[in-house]
Amino acid sequence: MSDGVPAELIKPEFERRYRELLGDEYEILLSFMARRPIPSIRINPMKVDPHWLVGRLEADGWELEPVPWYEYGYRVRKGTERLGNTEWHQLGLYYVQEAASMIPPVALAPEPGERVLDLAASPGSKTTQISEMMQHRGLIVANDVAPDRVDALVANVQRMGSINVVVTLSDGRRAPLLFGEGVFDRVLLDAPCSSLGEVRRSWGALARWSPRSVNRIARLQLSLAKAAYRTLREGGVMVYSTCTLEPKENEWVVYNLLQLGAELEEPSIEGLRWRPGLERWMDWEFGGEMRRVMRIYPQDNDTIGFFVAVLRKPIR
């Protein structure tokens, strides 16, 4: 990437919205968007002693820095050029995963023995992390909608040795019909999105951005979120996350889940800097409850951008 975001990629409406959203920090956001994110890995404790692998990698000249919010996550300050081509990666001893991508499973906090649904699971970074957090005990249904995406999901589940994962191929909006209502203890919906948080990796998301595309994908997100919520048992926990900063894809979707009776819980994740959600935006009034959702800007933790909400289905 160049030293700055190409001016031709910044549409006038994008600048207007994000200057309104961030004020004096708008330029800071752009400066981080123009930088490559620090690569990171997630060590698989079910296959290797993490301390041994860290020692081995450091002996090979790697410089690793712990990710504060996940005990097996490490930023790679110095390492091989192709983290995905090492023998350790091929053996499933680690997964190349952006540090912010590790946050939704941490917020979900799955327990061994539970039933978990990962509704939009490909390529499997969060699925395999959840599996490891569950110590391979319990059941994870990992679903995605496209055959090629499911192929990638299956390959990663197999490589990481996630033996408690069942992979399904279906439209997530049909989840209540396929899996049943009220059957899962925890549900993760890391929803397809406009990917503005991923601009640090590629200019493509910024080039494709438009209010029309945001509105279109927000409708899909809401349909998926409603379906995911229906599969959750009473008292269960659902995490809704995206790698975008768009209020229509984030707070608006969560607000609509609250209208179904969902309750927001404020997450406590050690070492993570985050900002409360928007109580209002444009013509929408989301309310004070939205202060419990997490807005994670690239400049907050030197990661990609992310949004995470933790919801609970109340017991009637």
WOHU-V465778 format. One record per backbone hydrogen bond with DSSP energy under -0.5 kcal/mol. NH is the residue of the N-H (numbers start at 1). CO is the residue of the C=O. Records with the same first field share a line. If there is no record, write none. Layout:
NH = CO, CO
This chain:
9 = 6
10 = 6, 7
11 = 9
15 = 11
16 = 12
17 = 13
18 = 14
19 = 15
20 = 16
21 = 17
22 = 18
23 = 19
25 = 22
26 = 23
29 = 25
30 = 26
31 = 27
32 = 28
33 = 29
34 = 30
35 = 32
38 = 302
41 = 74
42 = 95
43 = 41, 72
44 = 93
45 = 43
47 = 44
48 = 44
50 = 48
53 = 49
54 = 50
55 = 51
56 = 52
57 = 53
58 = 54
59 = 55
60 = 56
61 = 58
62 = 57
63 = 78
64 = 62
65 = 75
67 = 73
68 = 66
70 = 67
73 = 70
74 = 41
75 = 65
76 = 39
77 = 63, 75
78 = 63
83 = 81
85 = 82
86 = 83
90 = 86
91 = 87
92 = 89
93 = 88
94 = 88
95 = 42
97 = 40, 95
101 = 98
102 = 98, 99
103 = 100
106 = 102
107 = 103
108 = 104
109 = 105
113 = 137
114 = 111
116 = 114, 139
117 = 186
118 = 141
119 = 117, 188
121 = 118, 143
124 = 121
128 = 124
129 = 125
130 = 126
131 = 127
132 = 128
133 = 129
134 = 130
135 = 132
136 = 131
137 = 134
139 = 114
140 = 164
141 = 116
142 = 140, 166
143 = 118, 141
144 = 168
150 = 146
151 = 147
152 = 148
153 = 149
154 = 150
155 = 151
156 = 152
157 = 153
158 = 154
159 = 155
160 = 156
161 = 157, 158
162 = 157
163 = 161
165 = 162
166 = 140
168 = 142
170 = 144, 168
172 = 170
174 = 171
175 = 172
177 = 174
178 = 174
179 = 175
180 = 175, 176
182 = 230
183 = 231
184 = 231
185 = 115
186 = 115
187 = 237
188 = 117
189 = 187, 239
190 = 188
191 = 189, 241
197 = 243
198 = 195, 243
199 = 196
201 = 198
202 = 198
205 = 202
206 = 203
207 = 203
208 = 204
209 = 205
214 = 210
215 = 211
216 = 212
217 = 213
218 = 214
219 = 215
220 = 216
221 = 217
222 = 218
223 = 219
224 = 220
225 = 221
226 = 222
227 = 223
228 = 224
229 = 225
230 = 226
231 = 227, 228
232 = 229
233 = 184
235 = 313
236 = 233
237 = 185
238 = 311
239 = 187
240 = 238, 309
241 = 189, 239
242 = 307
249 = 246
250 = 246
252 = 247
254 = 250
255 = 251
256 = 252
257 = 253
258 = 254
259 = 255
260 = 257
261 = 258
262 = 257
263 = 312
265 = 310
267 = 265, 292
270 = 268
272 = 269
274 = 272
275 = 295
277 = 290, 293
281 = 284
284 = 281
286 = 279, 284
287 = 279
290 = 287
291 = 288
292 = 289
293 = 290
294 = 308
295 = 275, 293
296 = 294, 306
297 = 295
300 = 297
301 = 297
302 = 298
303 = 298
305 = 197
306 = 296
307 = 242
308 = 294
309 = 240
310 = 265
311 = 238, 309
312 = 263
313 = 236
314 = 312
316 = 314
